Amino acid sequence: MTRVRLALLGGLALLVALALAVYLMRQPAMKDREPIVIGVLHSLSGPLATAEAPLVAAIRLAVEDINRGGGLLGRRVELRIEDMNSNASKLAPEAAQRLITEQRAVALFGCWSSGCRQVVRPVVESANHLLFYAAAHEGMEVSPNIVYTGPTPNQHVLPATDWAMGRFGRRVALVGTDSLFPRRVNAMLREFVQLRGGEVLAERYVPLDSKEVDAAVAELQALKPDLVLSTINGDGNRTFFDAIVAAGLSDLPLLSFTAAEPEMSAFGGGRLSRHFTAWSYLQSLPGAANTEFLARWRELNGLQVQASDPAVSAYLGVKLWAAAVREVGSTQIAAVNATVVQQSVSAPFGFAAMDDDTRHLWRQLRIAQVRPDGQLGEVVLLGRHIRASPWPSFRTTEHWNELLARSSGDKR
């Protein structure tokens, strides 16, 4: 009797295996199934292309990783890219709408400037869609339809400024691009510097497409501040660095908040002997995770394209989205949105974990000095992971909302 049962069980197992094989044979291969489309909003031309192109490269790399591993839910992931031409505040709303309605993108990745994010936000909120934003930003918002993988001021600008004032002095000058992020961050920094017993000597802005920084540099020559805090964006960094060198101010302590390896390498940021920046990720980080990431990065992008913290933040956005899709078992946007803020994934700097209350990543902060070759060398690591505080805690939320109301006419 036992032998009969075994024979019957064996026959049943064979029938199940054959049925499964027939089912799988009838299923379309990944290449034949409808792809999952995601949209990208970044500048590949104009004065912001140097800063933004690496983020597009990082998103491509994350998608390549997914597809190389068999795709997502058995389907390929495909990109649809809209070039913002360094004019996102004008182009981004319609581009986002096209990606959502015409291209049927199930998630959007992009925006470099806060101005871009501000004009795309109502598009994704009205459609109950999803935007992953990888750049550093001024905070003072949490949208239910945005996942913020870049740092807020309490994870980036404020602790780095505190470190720099302690090291170089408390007489501070502020220089930035004439746009929303620099103006709002500098409004915050004016109060922060004063609370730390410092003094803001000057605050200067230059247009994004302007090469005229002479007045700002002449003011630095006259005032001789202990420290310059820069929120100059894109190609404006080249002009600024050139002007500082030409003015004989190469030894002036400079902390750049909106420049990383791509800008430092391309624009000669290493010519300044006391030039620093502050990020979670540096290309120079040791360890197997970063070594493996850079090997894949260079395999896809070549040696000439530099990785950076914003690029890694964009890469992690795709990884977090994919992890949520796998957990949900669907690309249904509302379900993915509810799940993505509970995800954590491995990262080139260790791991990346979302905070579901703030919709931001937890982040460590590294202060880095710019080397002569434009690479960033770590000089300080704040050991603890910092939870995002979109409204900085040294003033009330009401105070920051009043600041937003006063600055509602800021240029974008």
TIKESE-445819 format. One record per residue (C-alpha): residue number from 1; residue in one letter; x negated, y negated, z. Coordinates in steps of 0.5 Angstrom, whole numbers, always signed. Example, Ala and Ser with C-alpha at 12.3 -4.5 7.8 and 13.67 -1.06 7.14 Angstrom:
<keses>
<kese resi="1" resn="a" u="-25" v="+9" w="+16"/>
<kese resi="2" resn="s" u="-27" v="+2" w="+14"/>
</keses>
This chain:
<keses>
<kese resi="1" resn="m" u="+0" v="+0" w="+0"/>
<kese resi="2" resn="t" u="-6" v="-5" w="+2"/>
<kese resi="3" resn="r" u="-9" v="-4" w="-5"/>
<kese resi="4" resn="v" u="-2" v="-5" w="-9"/>
<kese resi="5" resn="r" u="-2" v="-12" w="-5"/>
<kese resi="6" resn="l" u="-9" v="-14" w="-6"/>
<kese resi="7" resn="a" u="-7" v="-12" w="-14"/>
<kese resi="8" resn="l" u="-1" v="-16" w="-14"/>
<kese resi="9" resn="l" u="-5" v="-22" w="-10"/>
<kese resi="10" resn="g" u="-10" v="-22" w="-15"/>
<kese resi="11" resn="g" u="-5" v="-22" w="-21"/>
<kese resi="12" resn="l" u="-2" v="-28" w="-18"/>
<kese resi="13" resn="a" u="-8" v="-32" w="-17"/>
<kese resi="14" resn="l" u="-10" v="-30" w="-24"/>
<kese resi="15" resn="l" u="-3" v="-33" w="-26"/>
<kese resi="16" resn="v" u="-4" v="-39" w="-22"/>
<kese resi="17" resn="a" u="-11" v="-40" w="-25"/>
<kese resi="18" resn="l" u="-9" v="-39" w="-32"/>
<kese resi="19" resn="a" u="-3" v="-44" w="-31"/>
<kese resi="20" resn="l" u="-7" v="-49" w="-28"/>
<kese resi="21" resn="a" u="-12" v="-49" w="-34"/>
<kese resi="22" resn="v" u="-6" v="-49" w="-39"/>
<kese resi="23" resn="y" u="-4" v="-55" w="-35"/>
<kese resi="24" resn="l" u="-11" v="-59" w="-35"/>
<kese resi="25" resn="m" u="-12" v="-57" w="-43"/>
<kese resi="26" resn="r" u="-5" v="-61" w="-44"/>
<kese resi="27" resn="q" u="-7" v="-67" w="-40"/>
<kese resi="28" resn="p" u="-10" v="-73" w="-44"/>
<kese resi="29" resn="a" u="-18" v="-74" w="-43"/>
<kese resi="30" resn="m" u="-20" v="-80" w="-40"/>
<kese resi="31" resn="k" u="-22" v="-83" w="-46"/>
<kese resi="32" resn="d" u="-15" v="-82" w="-49"/>
<kese resi="33" resn="r" u="-11" v="-84" w="-44"/>
<kese resi="34" resn="e" u="-8" v="-92" w="-43"/>
<kese resi="35" resn="p" u="-14" v="-96" w="-40"/>
<kese resi="36" resn="i" u="-13" v="-100" w="-33"/>
<kese resi="37" resn="v" u="-15" v="-107" w="-35"/>
<kese resi="38" resn="i" u="-18" v="-112" w="-30"/>
<kese resi="39" resn="g" u="-19" v="-119" w="-32"/>
<kese resi="40" resn="v" u="-25" v="-124" w="-31"/>
<kese resi="41" resn="l" u="-25" v="-131" w="-30"/>
<kese resi="42" resn="h" u="-32" v="-134" w="-31"/>
<kese resi="43" resn="s" u="-36" v="-139" w="-35"/>
<kese resi="44" resn="l" u="-41" v="-136" w="-40"/>
<kese resi="45" resn="s" u="-42" v="-142" w="-43"/>
<kese resi="46" resn="g" u="-44" v="-149" w="-40"/>
<kese resi="47" resn="p" u="-48" v="-152" w="-34"/>
<kese resi="48" resn="l" u="-45" v="-147" w="-30"/>
<kese resi="49" resn="a" u="-47" v="-141" w="-34"/>
<kese resi="50" resn="t" u="-53" v="-139" w="-31"/>
<kese resi="51" resn="a" u="-50" v="-139" w="-24"/>
<kese resi="52" resn="e" u="-44" v="-135" w="-26"/>
<kese resi="53" resn="a" u="-46" v="-130" w="-32"/>
<kese resi="54" resn="p" u="-49" v="-126" w="-26"/>
<kese resi="55" resn="l" u="-43" v="-125" w="-23"/>
<kese resi="56" resn="v" u="-40" v="-122" w="-30"/>
<kese resi="57" resn="a" u="-46" v="-118" w="-30"/>
<kese resi="58" resn="a" u="-44" v="-115" w="-23"/>
<kese resi="59" resn="i" u="-37" v="-114" w="-25"/>
<kese resi="60" resn="r" u="-39" v="-110" w="-31"/>
<kese resi="61" resn="l" u="-44" v="-106" w="-27"/>
<kese resi="62" resn="a" u="-38" v="-104" w="-22"/>
<kese resi="63" resn="v" u="-34" v="-102" w="-28"/>
<kese resi="64" resn="e" u="-39" v="-98" w="-31"/>
<kese resi="65" resn="d" u="-40" v="-94" w="-25"/>
<kese resi="66" resn="i" u="-33" v="-93" w="-24"/>
<kese resi="67" resn="n" u="-33" v="-90" w="-31"/>
<kese resi="68" resn="r" u="-39" v="-86" w="-31"/>
<kese resi="69" resn="g" u="-36" v="-83" w="-25"/>
<kese resi="70" resn="g" u="-30" v="-80" w="-29"/>
<kese resi="71" resn="g" u="-26" v="-87" w="-28"/>
<kese resi="72" resn="l" u="-20" v="-89" w="-24"/>
<kese resi="73" resn="l" u="-14" v="-84" w="-23"/>
<kese resi="74" resn="g" u="-17" v="-81" w="-29"/>
<kese resi="75" resn="r" u="-17" v="-87" w="-33"/>
<kese resi="76" resn="r" u="-22" v="-92" w="-36"/>
<kese resi="77" resn="v" u="-23" v="-99" w="-33"/>
<kese resi="78" resn="e" u="-23" v="-104" w="-38"/>
<kese resi="79" resn="l" u="-25" v="-111" w="-37"/>
<kese resi="80" resn="r" u="-22" v="-117" w="-41"/>
<kese resi="81" resn="i" u="-26" v="-124" w="-40"/>
<kese resi="82" resn="e" u="-24" v="-131" w="-41"/>
<kese resi="83" resn="d" u="-30" v="-136" w="-41"/>
<kese resi="84" resn="m" u="-28" v="-142" w="-37"/>
<kese resi="85" resn="n" u="-34" v="-146" w="-41"/>
<kese resi="86" resn="s" u="-35" v="-149" w="-34"/>
<kese resi="87" resn="n" u="-29" v="-153" w="-34"/>
<kese resi="88" resn="a" u="-25" v="-148" w="-30"/>
<kese resi="89" resn="s" u="-20" v="-153" w="-27"/>
<kese resi="90" resn="k" u="-17" v="-154" w="-34"/>
<kese resi="91" resn="l" u="-17" v="-148" w="-37"/>
<kese resi="92" resn="a" u="-16" v="-143" w="-31"/>
<kese resi="93" resn="p" u="-9" v="-143" w="-30"/>
<kese resi="94" resn="e" u="-7" v="-141" w="-37"/>
<kese resi="95" resn="a" u="-13" v="-136" w="-38"/>
<kese resi="96" resn="a" u="-10" v="-133" w="-31"/>
<kese resi="97" resn="q" u="-3" v="-133" w="-34"/>
<kese resi="98" resn="r" u="-5" v="-129" w="-40"/>
<kese resi="99" resn="l" u="-9" v="-124" w="-37"/>
<kese resi="100" resn="i" u="-3" v="-122" w="-32"/>
<kese resi="101" resn="t" u="+2" v="-123" w="-38"/>
<kese resi="102" resn="e" u="-1" v="-121" w="-44"/>
<kese resi="103" resn="q" u="-7" v="-117" w="-42"/>
<kese resi="104" resn="r" u="-3" v="-113" w="-37"/>
<kese resi="105" resn="a" u="-9" v="-114" w="-32"/>
<kese resi="106" resn="v" u="-8" v="-111" w="-25"/>
<kese resi="107" resn="a" u="-13" v="-115" w="-22"/>
<kese resi="108" resn="l" u="-17" v="-121" w="-23"/>
<kese resi="109" resn="f" u="-24" v="-123" w="-21"/>
<kese resi="110" resn="g" u="-27" v="-129" w="-22"/>
<kese resi="111" resn="c" u="-27" v="-137" w="-20"/>
<kese resi="112" resn="w" u="-34" v="-140" w="-19"/>
<kese resi="113" resn="s" u="-31" v="-147" w="-16"/>
<kese resi="114" resn="s" u="-26" v="-148" w="-11"/>
<kese resi="115" resn="g" u="-23" v="-152" w="-16"/>
<kese resi="116" resn="c" u="-22" v="-146" w="-20"/>
<kese resi="117" resn="r" u="-19" v="-142" w="-14"/>
<kese resi="118" resn="q" u="-14" v="-148" w="-12"/>
<kese resi="119" resn="v" u="-11" v="-148" w="-19"/>
<kese resi="120" resn="v" u="-11" v="-140" w="-20"/>
<kese resi="121" resn="r" u="-8" v="-139" w="-13"/>
<kese resi="122" resn="p" u="-1" v="-141" w="-15"/>
<kese resi="123" resn="v" u="-1" v="-137" w="-21"/>
<kese resi="124" resn="v" u="-3" v="-131" w="-17"/>
<kese resi="125" resn="e" u="+2" v="-132" w="-11"/>
<kese resi="126" resn="s" u="+8" v="-134" w="-16"/>
<kese resi="127" resn="a" u="+7" v="-127" w="-20"/>
<kese resi="128" resn="n" u="+5" v="-123" w="-13"/>
<kese resi="129" resn="h" u="-2" v="-122" w="-16"/>
<kese resi="130" resn="l" u="-9" v="-121" w="-14"/>
<kese resi="131" resn="l" u="-15" v="-125" w="-14"/>
<kese resi="132" resn="f" u="-22" v="-123" w="-12"/>
<kese resi="133" resn="y" u="-26" v="-129" w="-10"/>
<kese resi="134" resn="a" u="-34" v="-128" w="-9"/>
<kese resi="135" resn="a" u="-37" v="-135" w="-9"/>
<kese resi="136" resn="a" u="-38" v="-139" w="-2"/>
<kese resi="137" resn="h" u="-32" v="-143" w="-1"/>
<kese resi="138" resn="e" u="-30" v="-149" w="+4"/>
<kese resi="139" resn="g" u="-25" v="-145" w="+8"/>
<kese resi="140" resn="m" u="-19" v="-148" w="+10"/>
<kese resi="141" resn="e" u="-14" v="-143" w="+7"/>
<kese resi="142" resn="v" u="-12" v="-136" w="+7"/>
<kese resi="143" resn="s" u="-8" v="-134" w="+1"/>
<kese resi="144" resn="p" u="-4" v="-127" w="+1"/>
<kese resi="145" resn="n" u="-6" v="-126" w="-6"/>
<kese resi="146" resn="i" u="-13" v="-127" w="-5"/>
<kese resi="147" resn="v" u="-19" v="-123" w="-3"/>
<kese resi="148" resn="y" u="-25" v="-127" w="-1"/>
<kese resi="149" resn="t" u="-32" v="-123" w="-1"/>
<kese resi="150" resn="g" u="-36" v="-130" w="-1"/>
<kese resi="151" resn="p" u="-38" v="-133" w="+6"/>
<kese resi="152" resn="t" u="-34" v="-138" w="+9"/>
<kese resi="153" resn="p" u="-38" v="-144" w="+13"/>
<kese resi="154" resn="n" u="-38" v="-141" w="+19"/>
<kese resi="155" resn="q" u="-42" v="-135" w="+16"/>
<kese resi="156" resn="h" u="-46" v="-139" w="+12"/>
<kese resi="157" resn="v" u="-47" v="-147" w="+12"/>
<kese resi="158" resn="l" u="-46" v="-148" w="+19"/>
<kese resi="159" resn="p" u="-51" v="-143" w="+22"/>
<kese resi="160" resn="a" u="-56" v="-144" w="+17"/>
<kese resi="161" resn="t" u="-55" v="-152" w="+18"/>
<kese resi="162" resn="d" u="-56" v="-151" w="+26"/>
<kese resi="163" resn="w" u="-62" v="-147" w="+24"/>
<kese resi="164" resn="a" u="-65" v="-152" w="+20"/>
<kese resi="165" resn="m" u="-64" v="-158" w="+24"/>
<kese resi="166" resn="g" u="-67" v="-154" w="+30"/>
<kese resi="167" resn="r" u="-73" v="-153" w="+26"/>
<kese resi="168" resn="f" u="-74" v="-159" w="+22"/>
<kese resi="169" resn="g" u="-70" v="-165" w="+25"/>
<kese resi="170" resn="r" u="-64" v="-168" w="+26"/>
<kese resi="171" resn="r" u="-64" v="-174" w="+21"/>
<kese resi="172" resn="v" u="-60" v="-171" w="+15"/>
<kese resi="173" resn="a" u="-58" v="-173" w="+8"/>
<kese resi="174" resn="l" u="-53" v="-169" w="+4"/>
<kese resi="175" resn="v" u="-53" v="-169" w="-4"/>
<kese resi="176" resn="g" u="-48" v="-165" w="-8"/>
<kese resi="177" resn="t" u="-44" v="-164" w="-14"/>
<kese resi="178" resn="d" u="-38" v="-169" w="-15"/>
<kese resi="179" resn="s" u="-33" v="-163" w="-14"/>
<kese resi="180" resn="l" u="-28" v="-160" w="-9"/>
<kese resi="181" resn="f" u="-33" v="-155" w="-5"/>
<kese resi="182" resn="p" u="-39" v="-160" w="-4"/>
<kese resi="183" resn="r" u="-34" v="-166" w="-2"/>
<kese resi="184" resn="r" u="-30" v="-162" w="+3"/>
<kese resi="185" resn="v" u="-36" v="-158" w="+6"/>
<kese resi="186" resn="n" u="-40" v="-165" w="+7"/>
<kese resi="187" resn="a" u="-34" v="-167" w="+11"/>
<kese resi="188" resn="m" u="-35" v="-161" w="+15"/>
<kese resi="189" resn="l" u="-42" v="-162" w="+16"/>
<kese resi="190" resn="r" u="-42" v="-170" w="+18"/>
<kese resi="191" resn="e" u="-38" v="-168" w="+24"/>
<kese resi="192" resn="f" u="-42" v="-161" w="+25"/>
<kese resi="193" resn="v" u="-49" v="-165" w="+25"/>
<kese resi="194" resn="q" u="-46" v="-171" w="+29"/>
<kese resi="195" resn="l" u="-44" v="-165" w="+35"/>
<kese resi="196" resn="r" u="-51" v="-162" w="+34"/>
<kese resi="197" resn="g" u="-54" v="-169" w="+36"/>
<kese resi="198" resn="g" u="-56" v="-171" w="+29"/>
<kese resi="199" resn="e" u="-55" v="-176" w="+24"/>
<kese resi="200" resn="v" u="-53" v="-176" w="+17"/>
<kese resi="201" resn="l" u="-57" v="-182" w="+13"/>
<kese resi="202" resn="a" u="-54" v="-181" w="+7"/>
<kese resi="203" resn="e" u="-49" v="-177" w="+2"/>
<kese resi="204" resn="r" u="-49" v="-177" w="-5"/>
<kese resi="205" resn="y" u="-46" v="-174" w="-11"/>
<kese resi="206" resn="v" u="-48" v="-173" w="-18"/>
<kese resi="207" resn="p" u="-43" v="-171" w="-24"/>
<kese resi="208" resn="l" u="-43" v="-163" w="-26"/>
<kese resi="209" resn="d" u="-46" v="-165" w="-33"/>
<kese resi="210" resn="s" u="-50" v="-171" w="-31"/>
<kese resi="211" resn="k" u="-58" v="-171" w="-31"/>
<kese resi="212" resn="e" u="-58" v="-177" w="-27"/>
<kese resi="213" resn="v" u="-61" v="-176" w="-20"/>
<kese resi="214" resn="d" u="-66" v="-181" w="-20"/>
<kese resi="215" resn="a" u="-61" v="-186" w="-15"/>
<kese resi="216" resn="a" u="-61" v="-180" w="-10"/>
<kese resi="217" resn="v" u="-68" v="-178" w="-10"/>
<kese resi="218" resn="a" u="-70" v="-185" w="-10"/>
<kese resi="219" resn="e" u="-65" v="-186" w="-3"/>
<kese resi="220" resn="l" u="-69" v="-180" w="-1"/>
<kese resi="221" resn="q" u="-76" v="-183" w="-2"/>
<kese resi="222" resn="a" u="-73" v="-189" w="+2"/>
<kese resi="223" resn="l" u="-70" v="-186" w="+8"/>
<kese resi="224" resn="k" u="-75" v="-180" w="+9"/>
<kese resi="225" resn="p" u="-70" v="-175" w="+12"/>
<kese resi="226" resn="d" u="-72" v="-169" w="+16"/>
<kese resi="227" resn="l" u="-68" v="-165" w="+12"/>
<kese resi="228" resn="v" u="-64" v="-165" w="+6"/>
<kese resi="229" resn="l" u="-57" v="-160" w="+5"/>
<kese resi="230" resn="s" u="-56" v="-159" w="-2"/>
<kese resi="231" resn="t" u="-49" v="-157" w="-5"/>
<kese resi="232" resn="i" u="-51" v="-158" w="-12"/>
<kese resi="233" resn="n" u="-48" v="-153" w="-17"/>
<kese resi="234" resn="g" u="-51" v="-150" w="-24"/>
<kese resi="235" resn="d" u="-56" v="-153" w="-28"/>
<kese resi="236" resn="g" u="-56" v="-160" w="-24"/>
<kese resi="237" resn="n" u="-61" v="-156" w="-20"/>
<kese resi="238" resn="r" u="-66" v="-156" w="-25"/>
<kese resi="239" resn="t" u="-65" v="-164" w="-26"/>
<kese resi="240" resn="f" u="-65" v="-164" w="-18"/>
<kese resi="241" resn="f" u="-72" v="-160" w="-17"/>
<kese resi="242" resn="d" u="-75" v="-163" w="-23"/>
<kese resi="243" resn="a" u="-74" v="-170" w="-20"/>
<kese resi="244" resn="i" u="-76" v="-168" w="-13"/>
<kese resi="245" resn="v" u="-83" v="-166" w="-16"/>
<kese resi="246" resn="a" u="-84" v="-172" w="-20"/>
<kese resi="247" resn="a" u="-82" v="-176" w="-14"/>
<kese resi="248" resn="g" u="-88" v="-173" w="-10"/>
<kese resi="249" resn="l" u="-83" v="-170" w="-5"/>
<kese resi="250" resn="s" u="-84" v="-163" w="-6"/>
<kese resi="251" resn="d" u="-86" v="-162" w="+2"/>
<kese resi="252" resn="l" u="-79" v="-165" w="+4"/>
<kese resi="253" resn="p" u="-75" v="-159" w="+7"/>
<kese resi="254" resn="l" u="-69" v="-157" w="+3"/>
<kese resi="255" resn="l" u="-63" v="-152" w="+4"/>
<kese resi="256" resn="s" u="-60" v="-151" w="-2"/>
<kese resi="257" resn="f" u="-53" v="-148" w="-1"/>
<kese resi="258" resn="t" u="-50" v="-146" w="-8"/>
<kese resi="259" resn="a" u="-57" v="-144" w="-11"/>
<kese resi="260" resn="a" u="-59" v="-137" w="-11"/>
<kese resi="261" resn="e" u="-64" v="-132" w="-15"/>
<kese resi="262" resn="p" u="-62" v="-134" w="-22"/>
<kese resi="263" resn="e" u="-62" v="-142" w="-21"/>
<kese resi="264" resn="m" u="-69" v="-141" w="-17"/>
<kese resi="265" resn="s" u="-72" v="-137" w="-22"/>
<kese resi="266" resn="a" u="-69" v="-141" w="-28"/>
<kese resi="267" resn="f" u="-70" v="-148" w="-25"/>
<kese resi="268" resn="g" u="-77" v="-148" w="-21"/>
<kese resi="269" resn="g" u="-74" v="-148" w="-14"/>
<kese resi="270" resn="g" u="-80" v="-145" w="-12"/>
<kese resi="271" resn="r" u="-84" v="-151" w="-14"/>
<kese resi="272" resn="l" u="-82" v="-154" w="-7"/>
<kese resi="273" resn="s" u="-86" v="-152" w="-1"/>
<kese resi="274" resn="r" u="-81" v="-152" w="+4"/>
<kese resi="275" resn="h" u="-75" v="-150" w="+0"/>
<kese resi="276" resn="f" u="-70" v="-145" w="+4"/>
<kese resi="277" resn="t" u="-63" v="-142" w="+2"/>
<kese resi="278" resn="a" u="-58" v="-138" w="+6"/>
<kese resi="279" resn="w" u="-54" v="-131" w="+4"/>
<kese resi="280" resn="s" u="-53" v="-124" w="+6"/>
<kese resi="281" resn="y" u="-56" v="-121" w="+0"/>
<kese resi="282" resn="l" u="-63" v="-122" w="-3"/>
<kese resi="283" resn="q" u="-66" v="-118" w="-8"/>
<kese resi="284" resn="s" u="-72" v="-117" w="-4"/>
<kese resi="285" resn="l" u="-69" v="-113" w="+1"/>
<kese resi="286" resn="p" u="-72" v="-107" w="+3"/>
<kese resi="287" resn="g" u="-68" v="-100" w="+3"/>
<kese resi="288" resn="a" u="-66" v="-94" w="-1"/>
<kese resi="289" resn="a" u="-59" v="-98" w="-2"/>
<kese resi="290" resn="n" u="-62" v="-104" w="-5"/>
<kese resi="291" resn="t" u="-67" v="-100" w="-9"/>
<kese resi="292" resn="e" u="-62" v="-96" w="-12"/>
<kese resi="293" resn="f" u="-57" v="-102" w="-14"/>
<kese resi="294" resn="l" u="-63" v="-106" w="-17"/>
<kese resi="295" resn="a" u="-65" v="-100" w="-21"/>
<kese resi="296" resn="r" u="-58" v="-99" w="-24"/>
<kese resi="297" resn="w" u="-57" v="-107" w="-25"/>
<kese resi="298" resn="r" u="-64" v="-107" w="-29"/>
<kese resi="299" resn="e" u="-62" v="-101" w="-33"/>
<kese resi="300" resn="l" u="-55" v="-105" w="-35"/>
<kese resi="301" resn="n" u="-58" v="-112" w="-35"/>
<kese resi="302" resn="g" u="-65" v="-112" w="-36"/>
<kese resi="303" resn="l" u="-70" v="-115" w="-32"/>
<kese resi="304" resn="q" u="-69" v="-122" w="-34"/>
<kese resi="305" resn="v" u="-62" v="-122" w="-31"/>
<kese resi="306" resn="q" u="-63" v="-124" w="-23"/>
<kese resi="307" resn="a" u="-58" v="-121" w="-18"/>
<kese resi="308" resn="s" u="-56" v="-125" w="-13"/>
<kese resi="309" resn="d" u="-51" v="-126" w="-7"/>
<kese resi="310" resn="p" u="-45" v="-128" w="-11"/>
<kese resi="311" resn="a" u="-46" v="-123" w="-16"/>
<kese resi="312" resn="v" u="-46" v="-117" w="-10"/>
<kese resi="313" resn="s" u="-40" v="-120" w="-7"/>
<kese resi="314" resn="a" u="-37" v="-120" w="-14"/>
<kese resi="315" resn="y" u="-39" v="-113" w="-15"/>
<kese resi="316" resn="l" u="-36" v="-111" w="-8"/>
<kese resi="317" resn="g" u="-30" v="-114" w="-10"/>
<kese resi="318" resn="v" u="-29" v="-109" w="-16"/>
<kese resi="319" resn="k" u="-31" v="-103" w="-11"/>
<kese resi="320" resn="l" u="-26" v="-105" w="-6"/>
<kese resi="321" resn="w" u="-21" v="-106" w="-11"/>
<kese resi="322" resn="a" u="-22" v="-99" w="-13"/>
<kese resi="323" resn="a" u="-23" v="-96" w="-6"/>
<kese resi="324" resn="a" u="-16" v="-98" w="-5"/>
<kese resi="325" resn="v" u="-13" v="-96" w="-12"/>
<kese resi="326" resn="r" u="-16" v="-89" w="-10"/>
<kese resi="327" resn="e" u="-12" v="-89" w="-3"/>
<kese resi="328" resn="v" u="-6" v="-91" w="-6"/>
<kese resi="329" resn="g" u="-6" v="-87" w="-12"/>
<kese resi="330" resn="s" u="-3" v="-92" w="-16"/>
<kese resi="331" resn="t" u="-5" v="-99" w="-19"/>
<kese resi="332" resn="q" u="+1" v="-102" w="-16"/>
<kese resi="333" resn="i" u="-1" v="-109" w="-14"/>
<kese resi="334" resn="a" u="+3" v="-110" w="-8"/>
<kese resi="335" resn="a" u="+1" v="-103" w="-5"/>
<kese resi="336" resn="v" u="-6" v="-104" w="-7"/>
<kese resi="337" resn="n" u="-6" v="-111" w="-4"/>
<kese resi="338" resn="a" u="-4" v="-109" w="+3"/>
<kese resi="339" resn="t" u="-9" v="-103" w="+3"/>
<kese resi="340" resn="v" u="-15" v="-107" w="+0"/>
<kese resi="341" resn="v" u="-16" v="-111" w="+6"/>
<kese resi="342" resn="q" u="-17" v="-105" w="+10"/>
<kese resi="343" resn="q" u="-23" v="-102" w="+6"/>
<kese resi="344" resn="s" u="-30" v="-101" w="+7"/>
<kese resi="345" resn="v" u="-35" v="-99" w="+2"/>
<kese resi="346" resn="s" u="-43" v="-98" w="+2"/>
<kese resi="347" resn="a" u="-47" v="-104" w="-1"/>
<kese resi="348" resn="p" u="-54" v="-106" w="-3"/>
<kese resi="349" resn="f" u="-55" v="-109" w="+4"/>
<kese resi="350" resn="g" u="-52" v="-104" w="+8"/>
<kese resi="351" resn="f" u="-44" v="-104" w="+8"/>
<kese resi="352" resn="a" u="-38" v="-108" w="+7"/>
<kese resi="353" resn="a" u="-32" v="-108" w="+11"/>
<kese resi="354" resn="m" u="-26" v="-113" w="+10"/>
<kese resi="355" resn="d" u="-22" v="-116" w="+16"/>
<kese resi="356" resn="d" u="-15" v="-115" w="+15"/>
<kese resi="357" resn="d" u="-13" v="-121" w="+19"/>
<kese resi="358" resn="t" u="-17" v="-126" w="+15"/>
<kese resi="359" resn="r" u="-18" v="-123" w="+8"/>
<kese resi="360" resn="h" u="-25" v="-124" w="+8"/>
<kese resi="361" resn="l" u="-31" v="-119" w="+9"/>
<kese resi="362" resn="w" u="-35" v="-119" w="+15"/>
<kese resi="363" resn="r" u="-42" v="-122" w="+14"/>
<kese resi="364" resn="q" u="-49" v="-122" w="+16"/>
<kese resi="365" resn="l" u="-53" v="-128" w="+15"/>
<kese resi="366" resn="r" u="-61" v="-129" w="+12"/>
<kese resi="367" resn="i" u="-65" v="-135" w="+12"/>
<kese resi="368" resn="a" u="-69" v="-134" w="+6"/>
<kese resi="369" resn="q" u="-75" v="-139" w="+3"/>
<kese resi="370" resn="v" u="-76" v="-139" w="-4"/>
<kese resi="371" resn="r" u="-82" v="-136" w="-6"/>
<kese resi="372" resn="p" u="-87" v="-139" w="-12"/>
<kese resi="373" resn="d" u="-84" v="-134" w="-17"/>
<kese resi="374" resn="g" u="-76" v="-136" w="-15"/>
<kese resi="375" resn="q" u="-75" v="-130" w="-11"/>
<kese resi="376" resn="l" u="-72" v="-131" w="-4"/>
<kese resi="377" resn="g" u="-76" v="-128" w="+2"/>
<kese resi="378" resn="e" u="-73" v="-127" w="+9"/>
<kese resi="379" resn="v" u="-75" v="-131" w="+15"/>
<kese resi="380" resn="v" u="-69" v="-130" w="+19"/>
<kese resi="381" resn="l" u="-64" v="-125" w="+20"/>
<kese resi="382" resn="l" u="-58" v="-126" w="+25"/>
<kese resi="383" resn="g" u="-57" v="-119" w="+27"/>
<kese resi="384" resn="r" u="-50" v="-119" w="+29"/>
<kese resi="385" resn="h" u="-44" v="-119" w="+23"/>
<kese resi="386" resn="i" u="-40" v="-125" w="+23"/>
<kese resi="387" resn="r" u="-33" v="-125" w="+23"/>
<kese resi="388" resn="a" u="-30" v="-130" w="+18"/>
<kese resi="389" resn="s" u="-27" v="-136" w="+21"/>
<kese resi="390" resn="p" u="-23" v="-140" w="+15"/>
<kese resi="391" resn="w" u="-22" v="-146" w="+20"/>
<kese resi="392" resn="p" u="-28" v="-147" w="+24"/>
<kese resi="393" resn="s" u="-27" v="-147" w="+31"/>
<kese resi="394" resn="f" u="-31" v="-153" w="+33"/>
<kese resi="395" resn="r" u="-25" v="-157" w="+31"/>
<kese resi="396" resn="t" u="-17" v="-155" w="+31"/>
<kese resi="397" resn="t" u="-14" v="-152" w="+25"/>
<kese resi="398" resn="e" u="-9" v="-159" w="+26"/>
<kese resi="399" resn="h" u="-16" v="-163" w="+25"/>
<kese resi="400" resn="w" u="-18" v="-159" w="+19"/>
<kese resi="401" resn="n" u="-11" v="-159" w="+16"/>
<kese resi="402" resn="e" u="-11" v="-167" w="+16"/>
<kese resi="403" resn="l" u="-18" v="-167" w="+13"/>
<kese resi="404" resn="l" u="-15" v="-163" w="+7"/>
<kese resi="405" resn="a" u="-9" v="-168" w="+7"/>
<kese resi="406" resn="r" u="-14" v="-174" w="+7"/>
<kese resi="407" resn="s" u="-18" v="-170" w="+1"/>
<kese resi="408" resn="s" u="-13" v="-168" w="-3"/>
<kese resi="409" resn="g" u="-15" v="-173" w="-9"/>
<kese resi="410" resn="d" u="-22" v="-170" w="-9"/>
<kese resi="411" resn="k" u="-25" v="-168" w="-16"/>
<kese resi="412" resn="r" u="-25" v="-161" w="-18"/>
</keses>
